């Protein structure tokens, strides 16, 4: 994986956009320079079943059109079913070792909230880590403790080579 592909990393699901505006929002983001997209379809109002699969296929097509990496958050079955560039998992999801067996040649990202998570994880089996949240948020109830920029710098000191994506969630005052 080329770490440059992670430079402008966008995470979103249909539940984060006004009804019917998800694909328009994505296309505008892709036209604005997004290089990597993580489909995170979770929480209240999220699509499920065939609706989720159909939307993921539309997202895949849009990602291909704009040459944007397409990752799926924490839905290994969906990622396998539709064939994407990779997956992003959290600390409580399927173990990294198992995910790597399922996706030997795909990108795997792992959420790492602190040094304990880092040291307890199979970091050598992932392509990048998502660190944070860096700033406070009300858009994700289980986001974990805010680490701030100081915490982000501390995480970088743990491994100077692995690509890091700083996680910053939508603020309740932001509008799409």
ChimeraX attribute file (.defattr): number of C-alpha atoms within 10 A of each C-alpha:
attribute: neighborCount
match mode: 1-to-1
recipient: residues
	/A:1	12
	/A:2	7
	/A:3	12
	/A:4	10
	/A:5	15
	/A:6	19
	/A:7	14
	/A:8	16
	/A:9	17
	/A:10	17
	/A:11	19
	/A:12	19
	/A:13	21
	/A:14	22
	/A:15	16
	/A:16	21
	/A:17	16
	/A:18	11
	/A:19	9
	/A:20	9
	/A:21	12
	/A:22	18
	/A:23	16
	/A:24	11
	/A:25	16
	/A:26	22
	/A:27	16
	/A:28	12
	/A:29	15
	/A:30	21
	/A:31	11
	/A:32	10
	/A:33	13
	/A:34	22
	/A:35	21
	/A:36	21
	/A:37	26
	/A:38	19
	/A:39	22
	/A:40	20
	/A:41	23
	/A:42	17
	/A:43	12
	/A:44	8
	/A:45	12
	/A:46	14
	/A:47	18
	/A:48	12
	/A:49	8
	/A:50	9
	/A:51	11
	/A:52	15
	/A:53	16
	/A:54	14
	/A:55	19
	/A:56	22
	/A:57	17
	/A:58	13
	/A:59	20
	/A:60	21
	/A:61	13
	/A:62	17
	/A:63	22
	/A:64	12
	/A:65	11
	/A:66	14
	/A:67	14
	/A:68	21
	/A:69	20
	/A:70	24
	/A:71	26
	/A:72	26
	/A:73	23
	/A:74	20
	/A:75	18
	/A:76	18
	/A:77	10
	/A:78	18
	/A:79	20
	/A:80	14
	/A:81	10
	/A:82	12
	/A:83	15
	/A:84	20
	/A:85	18
	/A:86	22
	/A:87	25
	/A:88	25
	/A:89	23
	/A:90	17
	/A:91	15
	/A:92	8
	/A:93	13
	/A:94	13
	/A:95	13
	/A:96	21
	/A:97	15
	/A:98	10
	/A:99	19
	/A:100	16
	/A:101	10
	/A:102	12
	/A:103	18
	/A:104	12
	/A:105	11
	/A:106	18
	/A:107	20
	/A:108	23
	/A:109	25
	/A:110	28
	/A:111	23
	/A:112	25
	/A:113	25
	/A:114	19
	/A:115	13
	/A:116	9
	/A:117	14
	/A:118	19
	/A:119	11
	/A:120	10
	/A:121	18
	/A:122	13
	/A:123	19
	/A:124	10
	/A:125	17
	/A:126	21
	/A:127	19
	/A:128	23
	/A:129	24
	/A:130	19
	/A:131	22
	/A:132	26
	/A:133	25
	/A:134	20
	/A:135	16
	/A:136	18
	/A:137	17
	/A:138	12
	/A:139	12
	/A:140	13
	/A:141	8
	/A:142	8
	/A:143	16
	/A:144	14
	/A:145	13
	/A:146	17
	/A:147	19
	/A:148	15
	/A:149	14
	/A:150	10
	/A:151	18
	/A:152	21
	/A:153	11
	/A:154	13
	/A:155	21
	/A:156	15
	/A:157	10
	/A:158	12
	/A:159	12
	/A:160	9
	/A:161	9
	/A:162	15
	/A:163	20
	/A:164	23
	/A:165	20
	/A:166	18
	/A:167	21
	/A:168	18
	/A:169	18
	/A:170	18
	/A:171	13
	/A:172	9
	/A:173	6
	/A:174	6
	/A:175	9
	/A:176	8
